[in-house]
Amino acid sequence: MAKGKSAAKAHRRSEKRRVRNQSVRSTAKTFIRAAERLITAGQTGDAQQAVVRAVSQLDRAAEKKILHKNNAARRKSRLMAKLNRALQGAAAARA
């Protein structure tokens, strides 16, 4: 536990921030998980909409500096790569 007054105040502030940021981080993860679930299920139409929502949520978290911008960019890139692979697979199956 913090010993000095300023350290105790800093601890209180960081705890408030942690709690506030936790919901944004959790929401972003939930949207990502939902999008990945739809991608693996092969529901490409719904997956595209879910990816858009997940990307939007990641952008918000990065804008608020809850996630580092590179972290958000990496997560968006991985999600888009999964979606594009699924779309290519669906197109190949139709051809």
N, C-alpha and C positions, 0 to 999 in steps of 0.2 A: 504494500500500500504506500501511497505517496506520503512523504514526511512533511514537506513544507506547504505553505498555503498556496503558492503558485503552482506547485506540482499537483496538489489536490484539485485545483481548479482546472488545470490542463487535463487531468484524468476525467473529470466530470464532463468536460466539453467533448473529449474524444469518445466517451461512452455514448453521449447523445448523438454524435455523428454516426457512430457505428450502428446504432439502432435505426436511425433514419435511412442510412444507406443500405441496410440489410434488405429492406423491402424492395428497393429498386433492383438490387442484384438478384434477388430471388425471382422477381417477375421476369427479368431477362432470361434467367435459366429456364423458367417454366415455358416461355415462348420458344426457346431453342429446342427444348425437349419435345414439345408438341410438334414442331416442324420436322424434327428428325424422325419422330414416330410415323408421321404421314409419309415421309420420303421412303422409309423402309417398307411401309405398307403398300407402296406403289400408287398412292392417290396423288398423282402429280398436280392436278388442278388445285386441290385443297392445300397441298404442300407449298405451292407457289405463294398463295395468300398467307400462309403461316410464316413463310420465310420473310415476306415483306414486313409482317408484324414484328418478328424477332429482330430484324435489322433495325427497324424503327426504335425498338426498345433499347437495343445496344447503343444506337446513336444518342439517345437521351441520356443513358448512363454515362457515356463518354463526355457529353456536353456538360453534365453536372460534375464531372471529374470524379465520379464514383468508380468508374473503370478507366484505366489508362487508355488513351486513344489507340495505341498500338494493340493493346489487348482486345479492344472492341473490333478493330480492323481484322485481327487474326481470326476471331470467332466468326465474323461475317464471312470472311474468305472461305473458311472451312465449310460453313453452312452452304454457301453458294456452290462450292465444288461438289458437295454431296448432291445438291439439287440438280446440277448440270449433268452429273453422271447418271442420275435416275432418269432425267429427261432423255438423254441419249439412249439409254437402255430401252425406254418405252418406245422411242422412235424406231429403234432397230427391230423391236418385236413386231411393230406394225408393218414394217417393210418386207 
